[in-house]
Amino acid sequence: MPELHLTPTTGMILVFLVVVCGHRFRKAWKEQEDGWQRRAWIFGVPALLGLLALGFLPLEY
């Protein structure tokens, strides 16, 4: 099994996606319009997974 790692480019893209998803999660939670819980899950889960990947996968140069 190949070892999992992040390159600097994939790490940068992942940081961008985490920021965007986190912002959309916060916006859905703050406004609480119709269907906000579904949108919060849709944006919260990718943000969580991205943060876990950034925290636990090593960066390879």
mmJSON file of the N, C-alpha and C atoms, coordinates in Angstrom:
{"data_MODEL":{"atom_site":{
"group_PDB":["ATOM","ATOM","ATOM","ATOM","ATOM","ATOM","ATOM","ATOM","ATOM","ATOM","ATOM","ATOM","ATOM","ATOM","ATOM","ATOM","ATOM","ATOM","ATOM","ATOM","ATOM","ATOM","ATOM","ATOM","ATOM","ATOM","ATOM","ATOM","ATOM","ATOM","ATOM","ATOM","ATOM","ATOM","ATOM","ATOM","ATOM","ATOM","ATOM","ATOM","ATOM","ATOM","ATOM","ATOM","ATOM","ATOM","ATOM","ATOM","ATOM","ATOM","ATOM","ATOM","ATOM","ATOM","ATOM","ATOM","ATOM","ATOM","ATOM","ATOM","ATOM","ATOM","ATOM","ATOM","ATOM","ATOM","ATOM","ATOM","ATOM","ATOM","ATOM","ATOM","ATOM","ATOM","ATOM","ATOM","ATOM","ATOM","ATOM","ATOM","ATOM","ATOM","ATOM","ATOM","ATOM","ATOM","ATOM","ATOM","ATOM","ATOM","ATOM","ATOM","ATOM","ATOM","ATOM","ATOM","ATOM","ATOM","ATOM","ATOM","ATOM","ATOM","ATOM","ATOM","ATOM","ATOM","ATOM","ATOM","ATOM","ATOM","ATOM","ATOM","ATOM","ATOM","ATOM","ATOM","ATOM","ATOM","ATOM","ATOM","ATOM","ATOM","ATOM","ATOM","ATOM","ATOM","ATOM","ATOM","ATOM","ATOM","ATOM","ATOM","ATOM","ATOM","ATOM","ATOM","ATOM","ATOM","ATOM","ATOM","ATOM","ATOM","ATOM","ATOM","ATOM","ATOM","ATOM","ATOM","ATOM","ATOM","ATOM","ATOM","ATOM","ATOM","ATOM","ATOM","ATOM","ATOM","ATOM","ATOM","ATOM","ATOM","ATOM","ATOM","ATOM","ATOM","ATOM","ATOM","ATOM","ATOM","ATOM","ATOM","ATOM","ATOM","ATOM","ATOM","ATOM","ATOM","ATOM","ATOM","ATOM","ATOM","ATOM"],
"id":[1,2,3,4,5,6,7,8,9,10,11,12,13,14,15,16,17,18,19,20,21,22,23,24,25,26,27,28,29,30,31,32,33,34,35,36,37,38,39,40,41,42,43,44,45,46,47,48,49,50,51,52,53,54,55,56,57,58,59,60,61,62,63,64,65,66,67,68,69,70,71,72,73,74,75,76,77,78,79,80,81,82,83,84,85,86,87,88,89,90,91,92,93,94,95,96,97,98,99,100,101,102,103,104,105,106,107,108,109,110,111,112,113,114,115,116,117,118,119,120,121,122,123,124,125,126,127,128,129,130,131,132,133,134,135,136,137,138,139,140,141,142,143,144,145,146,147,148,149,150,151,152,153,154,155,156,157,158,159,160,161,162,163,164,165,166,167,168,169,170,171,172,173,174,175,176,177,178,179,180,181,182,183],
"type_symbol":["N","C","C","N","C","C","N","C","C","N","C","C","N","C","C","N","C","C","N","C","C","N","C","C","N","C","C","N","C","C","N","C","C","N","C","C","N","C","C","N","C","C","N","C","C","N","C","C","N","C","C","N","C","C","N","C","C","N","C","C","N","C","C","N","C","C","N","C","C","N","C","C","N","C","C","N","C","C","N","C","C","N","C","C","N","C","C","N","C","C","N","C","C","N","C","C","N","C","C","N","C","C","N","C","C","N","C","C","N","C","C","N","C","C","N","C","C","N","C","C","N","C","C","N","C","C","N","C","C","N","C","C","N","C","C","N","C","C","N","C","C","N","C","C","N","C","C","N","C","C","N","C","C","N","C","C","N","C","C","N","C","C","N","C","C","N","C","C","N","C","C","N","C","C","N","C","C","N","C","C","N","C","C"],
"label_atom_id":["N","CA","C","N","CA","C","N","CA","C","N","CA","C","N","CA","C","N","CA","C","N","CA","C","N","CA","C","N","CA","C","N","CA","C","N","CA","C","N","CA","C","N","CA","C","N","CA","C","N","CA","C","N","CA","C","N","CA","C","N","CA","C","N","CA","C","N","CA","C","N","CA","C","N","CA","C","N","CA","C","N","CA","C","N","CA","C","N","CA","C","N","CA","C","N","CA","C","N","CA","C","N","CA","C","N","CA","C","N","CA","C","N","CA","C","N","CA","C","N","CA","C","N","CA","C","N","CA","C","N","CA","C","N","CA","C","N","CA","C","N","CA","C","N","CA","C","N","CA","C","N","CA","C","N","CA","C","N","CA","C","N","CA","C","N","CA","C","N","CA","C","N","CA","C","N","CA","C","N","CA","C","N","CA","C","N","CA","C","N","CA","C","N","CA","C","N","CA","C","N","CA","C","N","CA","C","N","CA","C","N","CA","C"],
"label_alt_id":[null,null,null,null,null,null,null,null,null,null,null,null,null,null,null,null,null,null,null,null,null,null,null,null,null,null,null,null,null,null,null,null,null,null,null,null,null,null,null,null,null,null,null,null,null,null,null,null,null,null,null,null,null,null,null,null,null,null,null,null,null,null,null,null,null,null,null,null,null,null,null,null,null,null,null,null,null,null,null,null,null,null,null,null,null,null,null,null,null,null,null,null,null,null,null,null,null,null,null,null,null,null,null,null,null,null,null,null,null,null,null,null,null,null,null,null,null,null,null,null,null,null,null,null,null,null,null,null,null,null,null,null,null,null,null,null,null,null,null,null,null,null,null,null,null,null,null,null,null,null,null,null,null,null,null,null,null,null,null,null,null,null,null,null,null,null,null,null,null,null,null,null,null,null,null,null,null,null,null,null,null,null,null],
"label_comp_id":["MET","MET","MET","PRO","PRO","PRO","GLU","GLU","GLU","LEU","LEU","LEU","HIS","HIS","HIS","LEU","LEU","LEU","THR","THR","THR","PRO","PRO","PRO","THR","THR","THR","THR","THR","THR","GLY","GLY","GLY","MET","MET","MET","ILE","ILE","ILE","LEU","LEU","LEU","VAL","VAL","VAL","PHE","PHE","PHE","LEU","LEU","LEU","VAL","VAL","VAL","VAL","VAL","VAL","VAL","VAL","VAL","CYS","CYS","CYS","GLY","GLY","GLY","HIS","HIS","HIS","ARG","ARG","ARG","PHE","PHE","PHE","ARG","ARG","ARG","LYS","LYS","LYS","ALA","ALA","ALA","TRP","TRP","TRP","LYS","LYS","LYS","GLU","GLU","GLU","GLN","GLN","GLN","GLU","GLU","GLU","ASP","ASP","ASP","GLY","GLY","GLY","TRP","TRP","TRP","GLN","GLN","GLN","ARG","ARG","ARG","ARG","ARG","ARG","ALA","ALA","ALA","TRP","TRP","TRP","ILE","ILE","ILE","PHE","PHE","PHE","GLY","GLY","GLY","VAL","VAL","VAL","PRO","PRO","PRO","ALA","ALA","ALA","LEU","LEU","LEU","LEU","LEU","LEU","GLY","GLY","GLY","LEU","LEU","LEU","LEU","LEU","LEU","ALA","ALA","ALA","LEU","LEU","LEU","GLY","GLY","GLY","PHE","PHE","PHE","LEU","LEU","LEU","PRO","PRO","PRO","LEU","LEU","LEU","GLU","GLU","GLU","TYR","TYR","TYR"],
"label_asym_id":["A","A","A","A","A","A","A","A","A","A","A","A","A","A","A","A","A","A","A","A","A","A","A","A","A","A","A","A","A","A","A","A","A","A","A","A","A","A","A","A","A","A","A","A","A","A","A","A","A","A","A","A","A","A","A","A","A","A","A","A","A","A","A","A","A","A","A","A","A","A","A","A","A","A","A","A","A","A","A","A","A","A","A","A","A","A","A","A","A","A","A","A","A","A","A","A","A","A","A","A","A","A","A","A","A","A","A","A","A","A","A","A","A","A","A","A","A","A","A","A","A","A","A","A","A","A","A","A","A","A","A","A","A","A","A","A","A","A","A","A","A","A","A","A","A","A","A","A","A","A","A","A","A","A","A","A","A","A","A","A","A","A","A","A","A","A","A","A","A","A","A","A","A","A","A","A","A","A","A","A","A","A","A"],
"label_entity_id":["1","1","1","1","1","1","1","1","1","1","1","1","1","1","1","1","1","1","1","1","1","1","1","1","1","1","1","1","1","1","1","1","1","1","1","1","1","1","1","1","1","1","1","1","1","1","1","1","1","1","1","1","1","1","1","1","1","1","1","1","1","1","1","1","1","1","1","1","1","1","1","1","1","1","1","1","1","1","1","1","1","1","1","1","1","1","1","1","1","1","1","1","1","1","1","1","1","1","1","1","1","1","1","1","1","1","1","1","1","1","1","1","1","1","1","1","1","1","1","1","1","1","1","1","1","1","1","1","1","1","1","1","1","1","1","1","1","1","1","1","1","1","1","1","1","1","1","1","1","1","1","1","1","1","1","1","1","1","1","1","1","1","1","1","1","1","1","1","1","1","1","1","1","1","1","1","1","1","1","1","1","1","1"],
"label_seq_id":[1,1,1,2,2,2,3,3,3,4,4,4,5,5,5,6,6,6,7,7,7,8,8,8,9,9,9,10,10,10,11,11,11,12,12,12,13,13,13,14,14,14,15,15,15,16,16,16,17,17,17,18,18,18,19,19,19,20,20,20,21,21,21,22,22,22,23,23,23,24,24,24,25,25,25,26,26,26,27,27,27,28,28,28,29,29,29,30,30,30,31,31,31,32,32,32,33,33,33,34,34,34,35,35,35,36,36,36,37,37,37,38,38,38,39,39,39,40,40,40,41,41,41,42,42,42,43,43,43,44,44,44,45,45,45,46,46,46,47,47,47,48,48,48,49,49,49,50,50,50,51,51,51,52,52,52,53,53,53,54,54,54,55,55,55,56,56,56,57,57,57,58,58,58,59,59,59,60,60,60,61,61,61],
"pdbx_PDB_ins_code":[null,null,null,null,null,null,null,null,null,null,null,null,null,null,null,null,null,null,null,null,null,null,null,null,null,null,null,null,null,null,null,null,null,null,null,null,null,null,null,null,null,null,null,null,null,null,null,null,null,null,null,null,null,null,null,null,null,null,null,null,null,null,null,null,null,null,null,null,null,null,null,null,null,null,null,null,null,null,null,null,null,null,null,null,null,null,null,null,null,null,null,null,null,null,null,null,null,null,null,null,null,null,null,null,null,null,null,null,null,null,null,null,null,null,null,null,null,null,null,null,null,null,null,null,null,null,null,null,null,null,null,null,null,null,null,null,null,null,null,null,null,null,null,null,null,null,null,null,null,null,null,null,null,null,null,null,null,null,null,null,null,null,null,null,null,null,null,null,null,null,null,null,null,null,null,null,null,null,null,null,null,null,null],
"Cartn_x":[0.844,0.0,0.886,0.674,1.506,1.196,2.23,2.074,1.338,0.384,-0.372,0.418,0.402,1.067,0.426,0.691,0.221,1.412,1.24,2.242,1.908,2.815,2.488,1.284,1.16,0.034,-1.283,-1.33,-2.572,-2.9,-1.894,-2.122,-2.724,-2.225,-2.742,-4.189,-4.483,-5.845,-6.77,-6.304,-7.105,-7.378,-6.401,-6.618,-7.687,-7.612,-8.613,-10.012,-10.148,-11.45,-11.987,-11.111,-11.535,-12.047,-11.364,-11.788,-13.145,-13.327,-14.593,-15.726,-15.512,-16.554,-16.857,-15.837,-16.05,-16.838,-16.563,-17.299,-18.766,-19.001,-20.388,-21.123,-20.42,-21.017,-21.441,-20.556,-20.857,-22.015,-22.051,-23.125,-24.467,-24.505,-25.748,-26.198,-25.263,-25.597,-26.097,-25.448,-25.782,-27.151,-27.447,-28.694,-29.891,-29.698,-30.729,-32.005,-31.84,-32.983,-33.489,-34.543,-35.091,-34.026,-33.911,-32.936,-31.523,-31.341,-29.997,-29.236,-29.935,-29.24,-28.619,-29.332,-28.793,-27.57,-27.666,-26.515,-25.346,-25.639,-24.558,-23.836,-24.565,-23.927,-23.148,-23.724,-23.064,-21.723,-21.64,-20.39,-19.527,-20.136,-19.377,-18.55,-19.101,-18.373,-17.105,-17.166,-15.905,-14.89,-15.364,-14.441,-13.759,-14.523,-13.943,-12.941,-13.306,-12.398,-11.126,-11.271,-10.098,-9.174,-9.758,-8.933,-8.219,-8.91,-8.272,-7.123,-7.344,-6.277,-5.084,-5.359,-4.262,-3.528,-4.245,-3.632,-2.839,-3.253,-2.652,-1.864,-1.994,-1.207,0.085,1.195,2.465,2.575,3.329,3.59,4.904,4.859,6.069,6.53,7.821,8.368,8.828],
"Cartn_y":[-1.184,0.0,1.244,2.133,3.343,4.244,4.91,5.806,7.074,7.495,8.705,9.93,10.945,12.198,13.323,14.542,15.73,16.433,16.853,17.71,19.15,20.069,21.462,21.994,21.592,22.057,21.497,20.193,19.617,20.145,20.412,20.998,22.39,23.177,24.526,24.495,23.598,23.449,22.987,22.067,21.566,22.667,23.515,24.641,25.573,25.865,26.731,26.127,24.827,24.173,24.137,23.925,23.915,25.299,26.341,27.707,28.014,27.657,27.924,27.128,25.838,25.013,25.473,25.856,26.352,27.649,28.514,29.77,29.508,28.611,28.287,27.59,26.753,26.116,27.168,28.097,29.148,30.018,30.326,31.141,30.424,29.134,28.365,28.303,28.128,28.036,29.386,30.452,31.78,32.252,32.033,32.536,31.656,30.369,29.379,29.554,29.65,29.692,28.272,28.114,26.78,25.863,24.669,23.696,23.95,24.766,25.126,23.938,22.996,21.849,20.962,20.765,19.959,20.636,21.951,22.695,22.685,22.762,22.711,21.369,20.291,18.976,18.873,19.407,19.329,20.051,21.171,21.926,21.574,21.094,20.78,19.516,18.497,17.227,17.375,18.003,18.192,19.061,20.072,20.9,20.059,19.221,18.35,17.371,16.729,15.765,16.441,17.642,18.381,18.767,19.196,19.535,18.306,17.175,15.942,15.54,15.673,15.346,16.279,17.565,18.525,18.265,17.798,17.572,16.285,15.255,13.94,13.381,13.949,13.47,14.276,13.611,14.349,15.11,16.171,16.974,16.514,16.169,15.708,16.804,17.138,18.199,17.681],
"Cartn_z":[0.0,0.0,0.0,-0.971,-1.005,0.185,0.641,1.784,1.361,2.164,1.869,2.3,1.474,1.793,0.98,1.374,0.657,0.03,-1.199,-1.819,-1.436,-1.6,-1.274,-2.065,-3.315,-4.134,-3.622,-3.34,-2.838,-1.446,-0.654,0.657,0.556,-0.385,-0.578,-1.076,-1.991,-2.497,-1.379,-0.555,0.559,1.585,1.861,2.78,2.214,0.933,0.296,0.413,0.129,0.204,1.632,2.599,4.009,4.41,3.981,4.317,3.688,2.425,1.747,2.389,2.62,3.239,4.668,5.415,6.764,6.782,5.838,5.738,5.398,4.442,4.071,5.212,5.986,7.153,8.171,8.461,9.439,8.96,7.668,7.108,7.234,6.921,7.043,8.493,9.417,10.837,11.369,10.943,11.445,10.942,9.662,9.084,9.419,9.516,9.843,9.019,7.712,6.8,6.597,5.82,5.562,4.968,5.499,5.022,5.5,6.523,6.963,7.528,8.16,8.755,7.68,6.592,5.487,4.883,4.662,4.118,5.084,6.385,7.371,7.305,7.155,7.022,5.713,4.632,3.318,3.338,4.035,4.077,5.285,6.347,7.557,7.449,6.804,6.688,5.839,4.652,3.91,4.658,5.381,6.16,7.23,7.915,8.944,8.346,7.249,6.621,6.118,5.57,5.105,6.249,7.368,8.523,9.081,9.109,9.573,8.644,7.334,6.382,6.566,6.735,6.937,8.244,9.241,10.54,10.641,9.896,10.107,8.924,7.753,6.615,6.519,6.328,6.235,4.912,4.935,3.756,3.144,1.866,1.174,0.221,0.264,-0.57,-1.881],
"occupancy":[1.0,1.0,1.0,1.0,1.0,1.0,1.0,1.0,1.0,1.0,1.0,1.0,1.0,1.0,1.0,1.0,1.0,1.0,1.0,1.0,1.0,1.0,1.0,1.0,1.0,1.0,1.0,1.0,1.0,1.0,1.0,1.0,1.0,1.0,1.0,1.0,1.0,1.0,1.0,1.0,1.0,1.0,1.0,1.0,1.0,1.0,1.0,1.0,1.0,1.0,1.0,1.0,1.0,1.0,1.0,1.0,1.0,1.0,1.0,1.0,1.0,1.0,1.0,1.0,1.0,1.0,1.0,1.0,1.0,1.0,1.0,1.0,1.0,1.0,1.0,1.0,1.0,1.0,1.0,1.0,1.0,1.0,1.0,1.0,1.0,1.0,1.0,1.0,1.0,1.0,1.0,1.0,1.0,1.0,1.0,1.0,1.0,1.0,1.0,1.0,1.0,1.0,1.0,1.0,1.0,1.0,1.0,1.0,1.0,1.0,1.0,1.0,1.0,1.0,1.0,1.0,1.0,1.0,1.0,1.0,1.0,1.0,1.0,1.0,1.0,1.0,1.0,1.0,1.0,1.0,1.0,1.0,1.0,1.0,1.0,1.0,1.0,1.0,1.0,1.0,1.0,1.0,1.0,1.0,1.0,1.0,1.0,1.0,1.0,1.0,1.0,1.0,1.0,1.0,1.0,1.0,1.0,1.0,1.0,1.0,1.0,1.0,1.0,1.0,1.0,1.0,1.0,1.0,1.0,1.0,1.0,1.0,1.0,1.0,1.0,1.0,1.0,1.0,1.0,1.0,1.0,1.0,1.0],
"B_iso_or_equiv":[0.0,0.0,0.0,0.0,0.0,0.0,0.0,0.0,0.0,0.0,0.0,0.0,0.0,0.0,0.0,0.0,0.0,0.0,0.0,0.0,0.0,0.0,0.0,0.0,0.0,0.0,0.0,0.0,0.0,0.0,0.0,0.0,0.0,0.0,0.0,0.0,0.0,0.0,0.0,0.0,0.0,0.0,0.0,0.0,0.0,0.0,0.0,0.0,0.0,0.0,0.0,0.0,0.0,0.0,0.0,0.0,0.0,0.0,0.0,0.0,0.0,0.0,0.0,0.0,0.0,0.0,0.0,0.0,0.0,0.0,0.0,0.0,0.0,0.0,0.0,0.0,0.0,0.0,0.0,0.0,0.0,0.0,0.0,0.0,0.0,0.0,0.0,0.0,0.0,0.0,0.0,0.0,0.0,0.0,0.0,0.0,0.0,0.0,0.0,0.0,0.0,0.0,0.0,0.0,0.0,0.0,0.0,0.0,0.0,0.0,0.0,0.0,0.0,0.0,0.0,0.0,0.0,0.0,0.0,0.0,0.0,0.0,0.0,0.0,0.0,0.0,0.0,0.0,0.0,0.0,0.0,0.0,0.0,0.0,0.0,0.0,0.0,0.0,0.0,0.0,0.0,0.0,0.0,0.0,0.0,0.0,0.0,0.0,0.0,0.0,0.0,0.0,0.0,0.0,0.0,0.0,0.0,0.0,0.0,0.0,0.0,0.0,0.0,0.0,0.0,0.0,0.0,0.0,0.0,0.0,0.0,0.0,0.0,0.0,0.0,0.0,0.0,0.0,0.0,0.0,0.0,0.0,0.0],
"pdbx_formal_charge":[null,null,null,null,null,null,null,null,null,null,null,null,null,null,null,null,null,null,null,null,null,null,null,null,null,null,null,null,null,null,null,null,null,null,null,null,null,null,null,null,null,null,null,null,null,null,null,null,null,null,null,null,null,null,null,null,null,null,null,null,null,null,null,null,null,null,null,null,null,null,null,null,null,null,null,null,null,null,null,null,null,null,null,null,null,null,null,null,null,null,null,null,null,null,null,null,null,null,null,null,null,null,null,null,null,null,null,null,null,null,null,null,null,null,null,null,null,null,null,null,null,null,null,null,null,null,null,null,null,null,null,null,null,null,null,null,null,null,null,null,null,null,null,null,null,null,null,null,null,null,null,null,null,null,null,null,null,null,null,null,null,null,null,null,null,null,null,null,null,null,null,null,null,null,null,null,null,null,null,null,null,null,null],
"auth_seq_id":[1,1,1,2,2,2,3,3,3,4,4,4,5,5,5,6,6,6,7,7,7,8,8,8,9,9,9,10,10,10,11,11,11,12,12,12,13,13,13,14,14,14,15,15,15,16,16,16,17,17,17,18,18,18,19,19,19,20,20,20,21,21,21,22,22,22,23,23,23,24,24,24,25,25,25,26,26,26,27,27,27,28,28,28,29,29,29,30,30,30,31,31,31,32,32,32,33,33,33,34,34,34,35,35,35,36,36,36,37,37,37,38,38,38,39,39,39,40,40,40,41,41,41,42,42,42,43,43,43,44,44,44,45,45,45,46,46,46,47,47,47,48,48,48,49,49,49,50,50,50,51,51,51,52,52,52,53,53,53,54,54,54,55,55,55,56,56,56,57,57,57,58,58,58,59,59,59,60,60,60,61,61,61],
"auth_comp_id":["MET","MET","MET","PRO","PRO","PRO","GLU","GLU","GLU","LEU","LEU","LEU","HIS","HIS","HIS","LEU","LEU","LEU","THR","THR","THR","PRO","PRO","PRO","THR","THR","THR","THR","THR","THR","GLY","GLY","GLY","MET","MET","MET","ILE","ILE","ILE","LEU","LEU","LEU","VAL","VAL","VAL","PHE","PHE","PHE","LEU","LEU","LEU","VAL","VAL","VAL","VAL","VAL","VAL","VAL","VAL","VAL","CYS","CYS","CYS","GLY","GLY","GLY","HIS","HIS","HIS","ARG","ARG","ARG","PHE","PHE","PHE","ARG","ARG","ARG","LYS","LYS","LYS","ALA","ALA","ALA","TRP","TRP","TRP","LYS","LYS","LYS","GLU","GLU","GLU","GLN","GLN","GLN","GLU","GLU","GLU","ASP","ASP","ASP","GLY","GLY","GLY","TRP","TRP","TRP","GLN","GLN","GLN","ARG","ARG","ARG","ARG","ARG","ARG","ALA","ALA","ALA","TRP","TRP","TRP","ILE","ILE","ILE","PHE","PHE","PHE","GLY","GLY","GLY","VAL","VAL","VAL","PRO","PRO","PRO","ALA","ALA","ALA","LEU","LEU","LEU","LEU","LEU","LEU","GLY","GLY","GLY","LEU","LEU","LEU","LEU","LEU","LEU","ALA","ALA","ALA","LEU","LEU","LEU","GLY","GLY","GLY","PHE","PHE","PHE","LEU","LEU","LEU","PRO","PRO","PRO","LEU","LEU","LEU","GLU","GLU","GLU","TYR","TYR","TYR"],
"auth_asym_id":["A","A","A","A","A","A","A","A","A","A","A","A","A","A","A","A","A","A","A","A","A","A","A","A","A","A","A","A","A","A","A","A","A","A","A","A","A","A","A","A","A","A","A","A","A","A","A","A","A","A","A","A","A","A","A","A","A","A","A","A","A","A","A","A","A","A","A","A","A","A","A","A","A","A","A","A","A","A","A","A","A","A","A","A","A","A","A","A","A","A","A","A","A","A","A","A","A","A","A","A","A","A","A","A","A","A","A","A","A","A","A","A","A","A","A","A","A","A","A","A","A","A","A","A","A","A","A","A","A","A","A","A","A","A","A","A","A","A","A","A","A","A","A","A","A","A","A","A","A","A","A","A","A","A","A","A","A","A","A","A","A","A","A","A","A","A","A","A","A","A","A","A","A","A","A","A","A","A","A","A","A","A","A"],
"auth_atom_id":["N","CA","C","N","CA","C","N","CA","C","N","CA","C","N","CA","C","N","CA","C","N","CA","C","N","CA","C","N","CA","C","N","CA","C","N","CA","C","N","CA","C","N","CA","C","N","CA","C","N","CA","C","N","CA","C","N","CA","C","N","CA","C","N","CA","C","N","CA","C","N","CA","C","N","CA","C","N","CA","C","N","CA","C","N","CA","C","N","CA","C","N","CA","C","N","CA","C","N","CA","C","N","CA","C","N","CA","C","N","CA","C","N","CA","C","N","CA","C","N","CA","C","N","CA","C","N","CA","C","N","CA","C","N","CA","C","N","CA","C","N","CA","C","N","CA","C","N","CA","C","N","CA","C","N","CA","C","N","CA","C","N","CA","C","N","CA","C","N","CA","C","N","CA","C","N","CA","C","N","CA","C","N","CA","C","N","CA","C","N","CA","C","N","CA","C","N","CA","C","N","CA","C","N","CA","C","N","CA","C","N","CA","C"],
"pdbx_PDB_model_num":[1,1,1,1,1,1,1,1,1,1,1,1,1,1,1,1,1,1,1,1,1,1,1,1,1,1,1,1,1,1,1,1,1,1,1,1,1,1,1,1,1,1,1,1,1,1,1,1,1,1,1,1,1,1,1,1,1,1,1,1,1,1,1,1,1,1,1,1,1,1,1,1,1,1,1,1,1,1,1,1,1,1,1,1,1,1,1,1,1,1,1,1,1,1,1,1,1,1,1,1,1,1,1,1,1,1,1,1,1,1,1,1,1,1,1,1,1,1,1,1,1,1,1,1,1,1,1,1,1,1,1,1,1,1,1,1,1,1,1,1,1,1,1,1,1,1,1,1,1,1,1,1,1,1,1,1,1,1,1,1,1,1,1,1,1,1,1,1,1,1,1,1,1,1,1,1,1,1,1,1,1,1,1]
}}}
